[in-house]
């Protein structure tokens, strides 16, 4: 019977409370082969060793302590825990079956590739979904882990005596989206994009550990910059920020240009207000001369019109 990678991975997932990455699993297989080599070397050294000398006549009589040591169980036999309901004979049989199980410890490949681990994990995830027993296998940014189905969340909270989760407000969601797509981002940039104060939303996100302080921007006043945490990735169900859906409205470059224009607005001229773009002369006397000349020309034109019929 060939080595069953899927069974081993299931056992590792159930035994760990932390996410298991592919590197962690490969490191476990490396340590397994190292332990096998060490055990083989120790067995060969025991076979090649000299025979133990016979005890002298003065040492042939064993005392009570020595008899107790002779009657002690073999180290490889499992010890029976206090209060255990399983008989020691059954534990010994289970231990022997475990050692001799060819699916787990025989013909273990010396190299387990990441592709093999991913394929086995995909099979485990599909089996759990098909069984519908309330367990799911998810892959996060830190690795694989078993979780309970969301529909059992209420029972889990009752067991842990935890209050129901608080929903994020629309304002907090908008702020979180800006931080996710524009990080590292300052509060001033968030307020410029949203057009309202972002202090309450940022404080709420910091309290929920969805954002954190990244550093300070190289701007006047050294404002604080914010970014998303690993908990944010779990919150939205992605492994990395690259999996966030792209915006189909504005690109990052367009937003950069808009922010630059919003923070450094250009002066408003007459054309922007719908007025004719005329430049008035700086000299007040020059501005008044054309007006007086035009006024003088109007009576002369009227007099000429009146004289023309009289001459005809």
Secondary structure as UniProt FT lines:
FT   HELIX           5..15
FT   HELIX           22..48
FT   HELIX           57..59
FT   HELIX           64..70
FT   TURN            75..76
FT   TURN            82..83
FT   HELIX           88..100
FT   HELIX           102..105
FT   HELIX           114..131
FT   STRAND          135..140
FT   TURN            141..142
FT   STRAND          143..148
FT   HELIX           150..152
FT   HELIX           153..160
FT   HELIX           170..182
FT   STRAND          185..186
FT   HELIX           187..194
FT   HELIX           199..207
FT   TURN            208..209
FT   STRAND          211..216
FT   TURN            220..221
FT   STRAND          224..228
FT   HELIX           230..236
FT   HELIX           241..243
FT   HELIX           252..263
FT   TURN            270..274
FT   HELIX           284..311
//
